[in-house]
Amino acid sequence: ENLHLVTPFQDAIVTLETIRAKGIHIGIITNRSINARYIIEHCKLNGLVDLVISVEDVKNPKPHPEGIQKAMAHFESKPSETIMVGDMPVDIEAGKAAGVITVGLNTNGNLWDLKKSGSDYITGSLAELVPLLFN
């Protein structure tokens, strides 16, 4: 009902375009329902995302690593080749449990919680991912 109020993170489109141009696959793992796909489409991100795993696609939602493990299997990716970016501690906890590199996205004023969850890196915006990934 409130889809019109949803907007992507600042720099989301240009950041995802840049990452995709480098040949990197992008997946979204969400504890939201399958309706998250409507949000992704509304924000014009659907053409930039290769895989969406919603809460209906797993038996164990985040912080369990099942969603990340399913994404890695889909992309035939190893933990050492996978990065979990998230703005909530459960994202980081799931990434840690899956053995992947984690990046906390501090957009919700939850810096302390991201640090406490053990995030390997913390950025203040999606745009900061580009130099982190490619330098």
C-alpha positions as CSV (number, residue, x, y, z in Angstrom):
1,E,0.0,0.0,0.0
2,N,2.9,2.4,0.7
3,L,5.1,1.3,-2.1
4,H,5.2,4.9,-3.4
5,L,7.1,5.9,-0.2
6,V,10.0,3.4,-0.9
7,T,13.2,4.7,-2.4
8,P,16.5,3.0,-3.0
9,F,19.6,4.0,-1.0
10,Q,21.4,7.0,-2.4
11,D,23.8,5.9,-5.2
12,A,22.2,2.4,-5.3
13,I,21.7,2.3,-9.1
14,V,25.1,3.7,-10.1
15,T,26.9,1.5,-7.6
16,L,25.1,-1.6,-8.7
17,E,25.8,-0.7,-12.4
18,T,29.5,-0.2,-11.6
19,I,29.7,-3.5,-9.8
20,R,27.9,-5.4,-12.5
21,A,30.1,-3.8,-15.2
22,K,33.0,-5.5,-13.5
23,G,31.3,-8.9,-14.0
24,I,30.3,-9.4,-10.4
25,H,27.0,-11.1,-9.6
26,I,24.6,-9.4,-7.3
27,G,22.0,-11.2,-5.1
28,I,19.6,-9.9,-2.5
29,I,18.9,-12.0,0.5
30,T,16.0,-10.6,2.5
31,N,14.0,-11.6,5.6
32,R,11.0,-9.8,3.9
33,S,8.4,-11.7,2.0
34,I,8.4,-12.5,-1.7
35,N,6.8,-9.1,-2.0
36,A,10.3,-7.7,-1.7
37,R,10.5,-8.3,-5.5
38,Y,7.9,-5.6,-6.0
39,I,10.1,-3.2,-4.0
40,I,13.1,-4.1,-6.1
41,E,11.2,-3.5,-9.3
42,H,9.7,-0.3,-8.0
43,C,13.2,1.0,-7.2
44,K,14.3,0.1,-10.7
45,L,16.9,-2.4,-9.3
46,N,15.5,-5.6,-10.9
47,G,17.7,-5.3,-14.0
48,L,20.7,-4.9,-11.7
49,V,20.1,-7.9,-9.5
50,D,20.8,-11.5,-10.6
51,L,19.0,-13.3,-7.7
52,V,16.5,-12.6,-5.0
53,I,16.2,-15.0,-2.0
54,S,13.2,-14.0,0.2
55,V,12.2,-15.5,3.5
56,E,9.9,-17.9,1.7
57,D,12.9,-19.4,-0.1
58,V,14.6,-20.6,3.1
59,K,13.8,-22.6,6.1
60,N,16.0,-20.5,8.3
61,P,16.0,-16.7,7.8
62,K,18.9,-14.5,8.7
63,P,20.9,-14.5,10.9
64,H,21.1,-18.1,9.8
65,P,23.5,-18.4,6.8
66,E,21.1,-20.5,4.6
67,G,20.2,-17.7,2.3
68,I,23.8,-16.8,1.7
69,Q,24.7,-20.4,1.2
70,K,21.9,-20.8,-1.4
71,A,23.2,-17.7,-3.2
72,M,26.7,-19.1,-3.2
73,A,25.5,-22.4,-4.6
74,H,23.5,-20.5,-7.3
75,F,26.5,-18.5,-8.4
76,E,29.0,-21.4,-7.8
77,S,30.9,-19.0,-5.5
78,K,33.2,-19.9,-2.6
79,P,33.0,-18.0,0.7
80,S,36.3,-16.4,-0.1
81,E,34.7,-15.0,-3.3
82,T,31.6,-13.7,-1.6
83,I,30.8,-10.5,0.2
84,M,27.7,-9.8,2.3
85,V,26.6,-6.2,2.4
86,G,23.9,-5.3,4.9
87,D,22.5,-2.5,7.0
88,M,21.4,-4.7,9.9
89,P,23.3,-6.8,12.4
90,V,21.4,-9.9,11.2
91,D,23.0,-9.4,7.8
92,I,26.5,-9.3,9.3
93,E,25.8,-12.3,11.6
94,A,24.5,-14.3,8.6
95,G,27.6,-13.4,6.6
96,K,29.9,-14.3,9.5
97,A,28.1,-17.6,9.9
98,A,28.6,-18.3,6.2
99,G,32.3,-17.5,6.4
100,V,32.1,-14.6,3.9
101,I,33.5,-11.1,4.1
102,T,31.0,-8.7,5.6
103,V,30.4,-5.0,5.0
104,G,28.1,-3.1,7.3
105,L,26.2,-0.3,5.6
106,N,25.8,2.4,8.2
107,T,22.7,4.2,6.9
108,N,20.3,3.7,9.8
109,G,22.5,5.2,12.5
110,N,23.3,1.8,13.8
111,L,27.1,2.0,13.7
112,W,27.5,0.5,17.1
113,D,25.3,-2.5,16.3
114,L,27.2,-3.1,13.1
115,K,30.6,-3.0,14.9
116,K,29.2,-5.2,17.7
117,S,28.1,-7.8,15.1
118,G,31.7,-8.1,13.9
119,S,31.5,-6.5,10.4
120,D,34.8,-6.7,8.6
121,Y,34.2,-3.3,7.0
122,I,31.8,-0.5,7.6
123,T,30.8,2.1,5.0
124,G,28.5,5.1,5.2
125,S,27.0,4.6,1.7
126,L,26.7,2.1,-1.1
127,A,29.0,4.3,-3.2
128,E,31.9,3.5,-0.8
129,L,31.7,-0.1,-1.8
130,V,33.3,0.6,-5.2
131,P,36.7,1.7,-3.9
132,L,36.5,-1.0,-1.2
133,L,35.9,-3.7,-3.8
134,F,38.2,-2.5,-6.6
135,N,41.3,-0.9,-4.9
